[in-house]
Structure formats: C-alpha cells, structure tokens
Amino acid sequence: MKTLYLVRHGQADRLGKDYDQLTDKGYLQAKKLGEYFLKQNIEFDFVSSGNLRRQIQTVDAVRNEFTKERFCIPESITDDKWNEFDSRLWLGIASRIREVDSDFANLYSNYKESWERKDPQTLDLFQILIHRVLSDWVGGNWNEVAPYSFLQYKDRISSALKNLPEKNKSILVVTSSTPIAIATGISLGLQKEQFLPLMKFIQNTSLTIFRQITNRWELDSFNGRPHLNSEEASIG
C-alpha cells in the first residue's frame, strides 16, 4: 500500500520582514520531525516540497536527521504545485473588501500598524483578516480573482496528487496549510464551502497521512504532531 506523508513547513517569521524564512523554533520543529521518523522506522523512497524557501528549509532539516545518522533518503524534488497560495491573491481580495467594508478596512490598517511595530497582536489580527479573505475566495464572491480562483487552485492540488510517482511506496511532501487542507478535502469528498474550517487548524510541521486505495488517497490521520512537546508546538 502506498503512503503519503503531507507535512506543513515549520514556524515561519510572521512578524519579520520576510515571512518565507523559518524561525529558530521552525528549524527545531523540523529537526524533531526528522528524529520522529527515524524512531518510528519510517523511511521514504520519494521526497518533494514546494519551492518556497520555508518549505525547502523544512524538508532539508528533516533530511539532515537521516543523513547524519547515515540513513538513506532521496534528494528532494521541488514542485511549485505544492506552494501556498500566492500572496497577491489575499492582498487583491483584501483590497476589494476594504472598498466596501469599513470595519475590515479599519482592521487592516490596525494590522499594518501592528506589523510595523512587530506587536504579537499582529498574529491575531491577521487570522481575522485571512479568514474573511479565504471565505470570499472559497465562496467565489469576486470575479476575476488573480492569479487563480479557489476551484483552479483546488485543481492544481488535485493534479499534484495525481502526479506523484506510481512506483514509490512511501512519499514525503513538505508543503503549506492550504494545500494540505485541500488534499484532505478532496480525500473526504467535501463541498468547497467545507474546505475553509480545515484551513484554520493545520499547525507547523503537523503530519497528515494518506493511504492510496484503488487509485484514490484516503485520509489516515490529520494534523498530528507526536514529535513535539507543548512548548515546541506553541505558536509564540
């Protein structure tokens, strides 16, 4: 039976000037995940990630745990189908919402000011904003959304799943929260409106496992982090 391990990247620098960079905690989370795979005797014959830096840094940290213990693990292959949605998407939709919703516009201004101060409250404000943006995106509330609609992005993730190599039995893919949520929703046969709750809860370096049964991926476990203690798993 073929097994797919989908992993979200480690914690990234949400309060910094470059979000596409792991924090020290993000590197630790990825290291712990590599150690967990070794302790559980989980090995891989195919490894991939998106081509975002935080995804590549995570997969490299996992692979390093294998190589330093002299365990074989394939070189990672990048595939941009596993990238998180383009930041232009959320900025574009947020701009449209701000034009018609003064409360959202004020919240967005508070978020920008908080981000400039590197205030921890930035994370809470962002979660409120992104939930509204994603709700509108999934619902198809705006025409001609750049660079793609939700259904187009869903098709991209579906294509990434179908394009995983047939001959390999144990596959590791490091990606981001939205691709994992969509892969899970596809596996469960959800309607598009049911994808949104999944997007909110996928944690850093969480492990979502699928088994391939008769040419479809069936969900085995979702958003697990058995490799982390409570401090390592915390967001702050």
Secondary structure, DSSP 8 states (H G I E B T S, - for coil): -EEEEEEE---B-TTSS-SSSB-HHHHHHHHHHHHHHHHTT---SEEEE-SSHHHHHHHHHHHHHHHHTT-----EEE-GGGS---HHHHHHHHHHHHHH-HHHHHHHHHHHHHHHHT-THHHHHHHHHHHHHHHHHHHT-SSS-SS--HHHHHHHHHHHHHTS-SS-SEEEEEE-HHHHHHHHHHHHT--GGGSHHHHHH--TT-EEEEEEETTEEEEEEEEE-TT--HHHH---
